[in-house]
Amino acid sequence: MKKLIWPGATLLAPVPPVIVTCGSMEKPNAITIGWTGILNSHPPKTYISIRPERYSYNIIKESGEFIINMPTAKLVKEIDWCGVRSGANEDKFKAMNFTPYAVDGFNCPAIEEIPLALTCRVTDIIPLGSHDMFMADIVNVVVNEDMLDEKGRLEIEKAGLMAYAHGQYFELGKKIGSFGFSVKKPEKQAKKKAKSFQQKHASSKPYVKKKTAKK
Ligand SMILES: Cc1cc2nc3c(=O)[nH]c(=O)nc-3n(C[C@H](O)[C@H](O)[C@H](O)COP(=O)(O)O)c2cc1C
């Protein structure tokens, strides 16, 4: 196949179109952000890139905090709308029927209707050109209790997440793998191996650790 070479562009896809909340419980705002991602694992760090002309820009710059509300497919209209209307002219929480809820240690609210949120504190602001990058520590993850299984593990598929690619919104599809699965032994094979190990050692005497005198 012939490969075409285009000039550099922001075509990395998909990205999560998050709703970033900022401001206060009394005067909250919500801005849709596509330019976001994870920067570091320990400590957990993220970024959002914002154009200085956005109404949210100064709010976040002055408060030094924001909350990333993860994108749920059933809120796609709200996600788009918060990305084409400005909080300078409208109360976006009211218009979108978002219920603000307070999070410990933060002035800005998160959105009740979104089951997963990351509370973030700005550590650096880096001007890049069209956008300034707000680097931030992820202070807490806020998660709806009903997204956990009986062992308390997060079942992320319950969040109904969505993605943004080349100007279009997509619902996430079916799970096709999980971390490290490509090198994992098939479960059947692992079980068989464990069974034959047990059978082999069933008749042998149990191993008793010898007591050693305390020094
Ligand atoms: C899918 C999508 C992604 C967007 N991503 C960004 C972004 O990463 N950075 C940015 O500054 N604006 C982005 N925008 C535009 C802002 O959300 C938009 O200008 C919004 O009206 C600003 O709100 P505010 O004036 O209340 O802050 C995006 C819009 C959409 C629809």
The ligand as an SDF file (V2000), in Angstrom:
LIG
                    3D

 31 33  0  0  0  0  0  0  0  0999 V2000
  -14.3930   17.2310   21.9720 C   0  0  0  0  0  0  0  0  0  0  0  0
  -13.8400   18.5710   22.3670 C   0  0  0  0  0  0  0  0  0  0  0  0
  -12.5520   18.6590   22.8630 C   0  0  0  0  0  0  0  0  0  0  0  0
  -12.0040   19.8910   23.2410 C   0  0  0  0  0  0  0  0  0  0  0  0
  -10.7380   19.9470   23.7360 N   0  0  0  0  0  0  0  0  0  0  0  0
  -10.2190   21.1430   24.1340 C   0  0  0  0  0  0  0  0  0  0  0  0
   -8.9130   21.1860   24.7050 C   0  0  0  0  0  0  0  0  0  0  0  0
   -8.2390   20.1810   24.8760 O   0  0  0  0  0  0  0  0  0  0  0  0
   -8.4500   22.3950   25.0880 N   0  0  0  0  0  0  0  0  0  0  0  0
   -9.1710   23.5520   24.9510 C   0  0  0  0  0  0  0  0  0  0  0  0
   -8.6860   24.6310   25.3030 O   0  0  0  0  0  0  0  0  0  0  0  0
  -10.4160   23.5250   24.4170 N   0  0  0  0  0  0  0  0  0  0  0  0
  -10.9640   22.3540   24.0240 C   0  0  0  0  0  0  0  0  0  0  0  0
  -12.2230   22.3070   23.5060 N   0  0  0  0  0  0  0  0  0  0  0  0
  -12.9780   23.5460   23.3650 C   0  0  0  0  0  0  0  0  0  0  0  0
  -13.5780   24.0370   24.6800 C   0  0  0  0  0  0  0  0  0  0  0  0
  -14.2230   22.9960   25.3740 O   0  0  0  0  0  0  0  0  0  0  0  0
  -14.6220   25.1520   24.3600 C   0  0  0  0  0  0  0  0  0  0  0  0
  -13.9680   26.2350   23.7890 O   0  0  0  0  0  0  0  0  0  0  0  0
  -15.4600   25.5780   25.5660 C   0  0  0  0  0  0  0  0  0  0  0  0
  -16.5370   26.3190   25.0780 O   0  0  0  0  0  0  0  0  0  0  0  0
  -14.6840   26.4120   26.5600 C   0  0  0  0  0  0  0  0  0  0  0  0
  -15.4830   26.5910   27.6890 O   0  0  0  0  0  0  0  0  0  0  0  0
  -15.2670   27.7880   28.7140 P   0  0  0  0  0  0  0  0  0  0  0  0
  -15.1880   29.0640   27.9030 O   0  0  0  0  0  0  0  0  0  0  0  0
  -16.4760   27.7340   29.5930 O   0  0  0  0  0  0  0  0  0  0  0  0
  -14.0060   27.5280   29.4420 O   0  0  0  0  0  0  0  0  0  0  0  0
  -12.7820   21.0880   23.1080 C   0  0  0  0  0  0  0  0  0  0  0  0
  -14.0920   20.9860   22.6160 C   0  0  0  0  0  0  0  0  0  0  0  0
  -14.6170   19.7480   22.2530 C   0  0  0  0  0  0  0  0  0  0  0  0
  -16.0210   19.6770   21.7270 C   0  0  0  0  0  0  0  0  0  0  0  0
  1  2  1  0
  2  3  1  0
  2 30  2  0
  3  4  2  0
  4  5  1  0
  4 28  1  0
  5  6  2  0
  6  7  1  0
  6 13  1  0
  7  8  2  0
  7  9  1  0
  9 10  1  0
 10 11  2  0
 10 12  1  0
 12 13  2  0
 13 14  1  0
 14 15  1  0
 14 28  1  0
 15 16  1  0
 16 17  1  0
 16 18  1  0
 18 19  1  0
 18 20  1  0
 20 21  1  0
 20 22  1  0
 22 23  1  0
 23 24  1  0
 24 25  2  0
 24 26  1  0
 24 27  1  0
 28 29  2  0
 29 30  1  0
 30 31  1  0
M  END
$$$$
